[in-house]
Amino acid sequence: MAFTDEEVICIYLWGVMNKRREIKDIYEDTRRYLHGWYPQLPSYAGYVQRLNRVAGVFGPLLGALQEAFPDSGVRREIRLMDAMPIRLAHAKRSRRARVVAELADKGYCAAKGEYDYGVKVHVLGLRRPGTLPLPDYLGLTPASEHALTAFRHIVSQLHGGELYLDKAYADELLVQASKADQDLALVIPVKKAKGQAYLDAADQWWSTAVSRVRQPIESLFNWIEEKTGIQRASKVRSTNGLMVHVFGRFAAAMYLLAEAQSA
């Protein structure tokens, strides 16, 4: 009996959903405790090779999970968008990092005030009042690419409703374009002008209101990181490995999100 691709994928998803952060740990737990289920389990090196070969499966799997997700409570007319970093190397090591050079590069993380080497995952989520948003679109860019650049790749595909963004997307041309398209409203906090110390009261109120609506997308990122460890990718050494890490862990998160909703 051959060790199947379905088993390769199942083992990985099971491990991530059970908070095993490294492929080595997923493999060892499978070998020790689930050998009766997977008698043809190959060596660790063989398993990693097989996993990287099926890297292209996780994107379509994630799409299928999104399509099959229960629609109850989803506000499709209200979307939230943000990005989170996936770090292949931190701070000082980012100067010398070269892995996955065709996708990753060095970018500045304003929240931490330091440089990282890696990529960004851009997520557009559908609002679900009282709970985490439902991921509807995922995009991957180098860490240095500005959020606005990534957004321009998909804005023409978005029609209708409201899209809540953070200040990184504040661009006059983009806002004017959205006003011309009566179907799509971009909702963005007010960005201080150059040299402006404070926003006036009305602008501050507006920015606070927008941030409150957007807060669930930030909570989604925190939840996915807690459940899957997606932001730490220092063991990734190849493009296929990065695809497994990002889209495989997002797929595992979608299973957990559906499980939490049905509980």
N, C-alpha and C positions, 0 to 999 in steps of 0.2 A: 504494500500500500504506500503510495507516494505522499509526501508532505505537501499539502496544497497551498496555493496562494491565499485562499480563504482562511486557512489556519494561520498563516503569517500575519494577516491583517487582524484577525480576531485576537491573537495573543497580544499584539501591540495595543489595541484599543482597550482590552481588559486591563493591561498593566497600567496604562495612563489613568483610566477611570478609578483604579485602586491606588492612586498616588505614588506609583513607581516613577521616579523622575528620570532615570537613566535606562537605556535599552539593556545594558548589562544586568541591571536589577530585574527588569521584566523577564529577561531570558532565564536568569538563575531561579527565580520563583517558579517559573513554568517547569523547568527541569526538575526541581525538587518536589513540588507539590501537585503538579498536573501531568506528570509523565504518562499516567494511564490514559489520559485524553489525547495526548500527542506522542504516541510511541515512536513516530518517525522524525521526531525533532532533530534537526541537524546540529552541528557544532555551533558555538556562538558566532564565529566568523561567517559560517554558512548562513546562519539566520539573518545577520546584518546584511549580507549580500542580497538575500532574497527580499528583505524588507525594502532595500533601496531600489530593487528592480520593479516593485509594485508602487513606487512613489506616485506615479500618475493616477492611481486609483482614488487617492484620498480627496482630490478636488471634486470629481463627479459624485463621490459618496457624500461629501458635504452638501453638494447641491441637491441630491436626492433627499437628504435629511431635512433640508430647509423646506423643500416642497411638501414633504409628508408631515411637517410639524403641525400640531393642532392649531387651528386658526382662531380659537376662542380668545377674545379680549385684545386681539391685535388691531392696532390703529394704523392701517396702511397709508392713511393720508398724512400721518405725522412721522417723519424720519429724523434720525439723529446720526451724526457722522463725526468720527474722530479717528485717531491713529495711535498705535502703541508700538514701542520699540521691541525688537527681538535682538538680543545682544549676543554676538559671537565672541566678542572680546571686550573687556572693560578698560576704561581710562588709559593707564600707562601702556598696557598691552596693545591698545588700539593703533598705536603708531606702527607696529611691526606686523599686524594681522594682515593676512593675504588670502585666507580661505574663502571659497565661494566668491572669488573676485568678480565674476560675471554678474552677480546680483548685489553683493554687499559692498559697503564702503563706510567711511568714517563720517559720523554725523554728531551734531551737538544736541545734548538733551538739556533743554532749558530747566526742566523740573528739578534735575539733579545738579545742574551747573557743571557738567563734565562731558567729555567726548566719549563716544562708544563706537565700536565697529560692528556693523550688522545691517539689519533691514528694518523697515516699518511695515506693519500690517494696518491697512486702512479699512475700517469697518463702517458700513452703513446699516443701521438697525431700525427696525420698525417698533414704534412705541407700544408698550403694553402697560397701561396705568397700574401702578401698585406693584409692579414686578420688573424683572430685567427685560430689556428690549430683545427682539428676535433678530439675530444677524441675517441680513438679506443680501449683502454684497461684501466680498473680501478682495482686496487688492494688495499686492506686494511690491514695494519699491526699495531702492537703496536708502540707507539711513539719512543721507544728505539731502534727499529730494524733498522739497517743500510740500506741505500738505495741499497747498493751492494748486500746484502742478498736477498732483495725483487726482485731485477733484475734477480738473478740467477734462480728464480722460473720460469721465462718466456723466458729466452734467447734461450732455445732450440726450442721454437715455432716460433722464428723470422728468416726469411730467405729472403735474397735479399735486395738490397738497402743500405742506410746509416742510422745509428741511432746516433743522437747527444745527448750526455750526459754531465753532469757537472763533476767537479773534484771529487765529492763524489764517482763516479763510477770508478775512476782511480785505476786499479788493473792489475798488469803485467800478471797474469795468464789469466785473462779475455781477455785482449788485444791480447795475443798470441793465445788464442782459436779463436778469431774472425778472426785473420790473416789466421789461418788454414782453416776456412770456407770462401772460396772466395766469397760466395754469400752475406755475411753480413759484412759491415764495421762499426766498432765502432769509432765514432769521438769524442774525449775527449780533453779538454784543458790540457796543460802541467802543471803538479803539481810540485811545488818546492820540491827539495830534502831536507832531514832533515839538518837544519843548513844553507840552501841556502837563502840568503837575497833577491836576485832578479833573475828573469828569464833573459836569454840573449835575444837579440833583436828578433831573429827568433822565439824563443818559445813564446815570448810576442805577437808577431804579430799573430802567429797561435792561441793562446788562445783567443785573441780579436776577430778574425774571427769566431771561433767556437761559442763564446758567442753571437755574433750578429745573427747567425742562430738560436740559442736556445732562444733568447729573446721572441719570440711569446708565448712559453709555459708559461713563467712567466706572460706575459700579460693576457693569458687565466685564470690563477689562480686569478689574480687581478680582472678580469672582473666577474668571477663566484662569488667571495666574495662580490663584489659590488652589484650584482643582487640578490643574495640569502642569504648572511650572513652565508655561510656554515662553516666557521672556528670557529664560536662561538657556542658551544654546551653545555653550562653550565647547561641547563635545562634537558638534557638527563639523564635518570635514568635506562635504561635497554638496553639489546642487541638489541631487536626489535626497540626500540626508536632510537638507533644509526643507524640502517639500514635505517629507514625512513629518518632520518636527512641527511645522506650522499647520499644515492642513490636516494631518493626523490628529494633532491635539485639539484643533478646533472641532473636528468630527466627534472626538470623545466628549468634548464639552457639550455639543449638541445633544448627544445621548443623555448626558447627565441633566441638561436643562429640561428635556422632555420627561425624564424620570421624576424630576422635582415637581413638574407641573401636574403629573398624574397622581402624585402621592396624596 
